[in-house]
Amino acid sequence: MHEPLLAVSGLTKTFRRGGKAVPAVEDVGFAIMPGETLALAGPSGSGKSTIARLLLRLVEPDSGNIRFEGADWLALRGGALRSRRARLQMVFQDPNAAFNPRATVARVLDDPLRIHSIAPRSERPRRIAGLLERVGLPAGLAARTVHELSGGQRQRVAIARAIATKPSLIVLDEAVSALDVSVRGQILELLLALQREERIAYLFISHDLGLVRAFAHRLILLEGGRIAEQGDARAVVDAPRSAVGRALVAAAPKLVAGQERP
């Protein structure tokens, strides 16, 4: 059996608010295999985004273990961590929160190529054009600023930036929830195509079980920072056993025919 790309065990994080300890994530464990999509779903405050921040080392856990590509992810420091970050990327709900909206598209895509020494300066324009083409955008868009783009175009640029470093895992934190339904479908199709061709794994964070059922292989339902239920995504959505699962299914929009993962 293949080794998991990402293996998490005992992950715990508590924040202090108003002098009180507030558990955000409690004893969470899961694994993601290469080329797999694991969804995290749950109501607001269930711990979804905190888990993402812990995986990206934006905050440090109080306890627990994370192994990524066979290495102890939490033991990495300094240059070793920076070099390995290229393999774990993130796409946010609002790309304007991830980069300067007045930066050009070329600058946005040049940064990861430069920071991770992926391509020399002379080669970067060609690489940037290739990245834009890869996500269905014309190369001429490189000269435009981010704030000039539509929401769908901005999210495609965010995906282009994420794949620039050839990651094995991308965290998608509500990455399509702010988009119009038609654009959302196009972005999901793009992500599926990238996964088929590059064997990228996704951690897909969402509160929308309709989207999760259409996109993910497996699903973890969170409530109060703990795992309430987990299993095959379609099986969990079709017949949730937990109270939080039943509530989320009741609130989910009906699936559109043809949007399900093959």
N, C-alpha and C positions, 0 to 999 in steps of 0.2 A: 504493500500500500504506500502511496506517495506521502511524503511529509507535508504537513500543512504549511502554507505560505506564511500565515499568521496564526499564532496560538496564544490565547489570553487566558489566564487563570487567576482567580481570587482578586480581581481588580476592585479596589476600594478607594473612594475619595470623599472627604468631608470638608465642607467650607464653613467658615465662621461668619455669621450674619447677626448683627445686633447683639454680639456677645454670646450667641448660642451656636452650638455645633449642628450643622444641617447636613445629613448624609445625602450626597448626590449620586454616588454609585456604590453599591454594596455587593461584594463577593461575586462579581460578574465574570463569567468564563465562556469562551467560544473559540472556534477555529474557522479559518477561511482557506480553502484549497485554491491552487492556481487556476485562473480562469473562471472562478465561481463568483456569484453575486449573493452576498448575505445582506439581508435587510434588517435594520433596527427600526422598530416602530413603537409608538406609544404617545400618550398625551403630552402636552407641554409640561416640562419639569420632570419627566420620567427618567432623564439621564442620558438621552441620545447624544446630544451635542457635547456633553462632558466626556463621554467615552471617546468621541472623535478627538477632542482636545488632548486627552490622555495618550491616545495612540500617536498623535503627532508631536508629543512632548512639548506642547504649548503650556501645559501644567503637568506637574509630577504627581503620581498616585501616592496615597498613604501606604498602600501595600499592594501586593500582587506581582505577577510576572507577565512579561510580554516577550515572545520570541518571534522575530521577523526574519524570514529567509534563513532560518537555522541559527541565528545569533541572538544573544541576550540584548534586546533593544534598549532596556533601561540602563544597561551598564555602559552604553556608548556616551562619550563626552567629546566636546571640542570638535576638532577636525574630523575625527572618526564619525561622529554623529552627522556633521554637515555633509560629508561625502555620501553617507548612506541615505540621507533624506531624499536624494534624487529618486530613489526607488519607491518612495511613499509620498504621494501627492494628494491634493485636496481641491475640490471644486465647491465653491460656496453658493448659497442661495442667491446672493446679490454680488455679481462680479465687481460692481463699483466699490464694494467694501474690501475687495481683495487687491485692487490696484488703483492707481491714480487715474480718475476718469479723463484727465486732460493729457495723459501720456499717449503717445502714438501706439498703434497696434504693434509696429515694429519694435518699439522700446519694450513693450510688455513681453514680447516673445524673445527678444534678445537677452533679457535678464537671465533666465535659466540657462541658456546656452553659454553665457559668459560666466555666471557664478559657478557652474559645475564643470567649466572647462570642456564643454562638449564639442565646440567647434571654434576654430580660430576666427578672428574678426572678419577676414576676407571672405570666409565661407558662410557667415551667418545670414546675409541676405537671401542666399539660395535656400538655406535651411528654413528660414522664416516663410518664404514662399511655399515651400513644401508642406510645412505645418498648416498653413491656411488652406491649401488645396486638400489636405487630409481631412479637414473638418468641413469641407464644402463651401469655402469662402474664396473669392478671387484674390490673387496675389496683390493686386492694386490697393486692396484695403489696408495694406501695411502702413501707408502714409497718413491714414485718417486717425483722428483721436478717438479714444474709447467713448467719450460722451456723444459722439456723432452717430454711434451705431444703435441699431435696434436692440431690444432685449435679447432676442434670439441670437443675433450676431455677437453680442457681448458674451453670451454664454458659450458660443462656439469658440471664441477667442480664449476664454477661460479653460476650455477643454484642450485647445491647442497648446496652451502654456503647460497644462498638467502633463500632457504626453510628450512634451519636448525632451524630458529627461529619461524617456523610456522606462517608466515605472512598472513595477509588477502589481502594485495595488494603488487604487485611487479611492479616496473617501469622498462620497457625494453627499454633502450635508444639505438636504432640501434643495438640491441643485436644479430642479425643474418646477418647483411649486409656485414660483412667482411668474411663470410664463403662461401665455395664452395656450389653450388646449391644443390647437393645431401645431404651434411651435413646440410645445412639450412633446408631442408625438415624434416630431422630427429629431429632437435632441436625443430621445430615448433610442430611436433607430440608429442614430450615429454612435451612441455608446455601445449598443449591441454589436454593431459592425466592427468597432475597434476591439471589442472583447473577442469576437470570433477570429479576427486576423492576428491580434497581438497576444492573446491569452491573458489579458489584463483582468485582475480580480477587482471587484467593487465591494465596498461597504456602503450600502445605500440607505441613508437615513431619511425617514419620512414619517409623517403622521397619517398619510393617505394609503389605506390598505388596498384601494383599487389599483393605484400605481404599483404598489409592492407586488400584488398578485400577478400583474402583467410583466414585471421586470425581473423579479428576484427568483433565485433557486430555493433559498431557505430564508426563514423569518424568525427573528427573536422579538417577542413583545415585552416591553419594559413597563414597569409601574413602580413609582417611588424608588427608582434606582436599582431595582431588582428584576431578574428575569421572571416574568409571569408565565410564559409559554414559549415553546419553540418547536420547529419542525419544518417540513416541506411547506413552501410559501402558499401554494394553492390549497393544500389540505388544511392549514391553519386558518386561512381566510374563509374557506368554505364551511368549516365546522369548528369555530373557536371554542375552546374549553374554558378559558378564563373569562372573568367578568369584564376585564379591560378589553379583551379581544372582541367580545360580543358588542361592547359599546362602540368600538372603533369601526367594526363592520357595519353596524347600523348607521353610522355617520358617513360612510364612504359613498361617493357617487357611483352610479352603475357603470360597469365596465363597458367600453366601446368595443364592438366586435372587431376582431382582427388586430387588436393591440396586444394580445398576449404573447409571451415569449414562446417561440416554437419548441 
